[in-house]
């Protein structure tokens, strides 16, 4: 078995879990919208994205899924520019996609693994002060590497 396949199996590529998650997404969309075709299409897209990020992380390394997800969001934001969508949608998509891309690339460049980064953020104070502090620390993580 090749190295990539070994990493896919050992790092937790779980096709049954991915299909189960896609089925839950399909059921949720079907309950909300009532269209079976739309629910199946969204679930297929969700499954493809889930498997693509797992494969990217197995081939390239940890956080490659974030970089791939950021590229997809930036592509979608670029597509939105061809439509008559509001400017805030383009700006929001570019900001979110750019952050995911930067996060993935910075973690890949510096070789940071999820075990190193995955420590819980410490925050002092209540929910009103501690939660924003922890979120800000995570948002600034790619810039601090």
MOBELCOR-V539577 format. One record per pair of residues at least 12 apart in sequence whose C-alpha atoms are under 6 Angstrom apart, sorted by the first residue. I is the first residue (numbers start at 1). GAP is how many residues later the second one is. If there is no record, write none. Layout:
I/GAP ; I/GAP
This chain:
4/55 ; 7/51 ; 8/50 ; 22/21 ; 22/25 ; 25/18 ; 26/13 ; 26/14 ; 26/17 ; 53/12 ; 63/41 ; 64/40 ; 66/34 ; 66/38 ; 67/33 ; 67/34 ; 67/37 ; 70/27 ; 70/30 ; 70/31 ; 73/24 ; 74/20 ; 74/23 ; 77/13 ; 77/16 ; 103/39 ; 106/36 ; 121/13
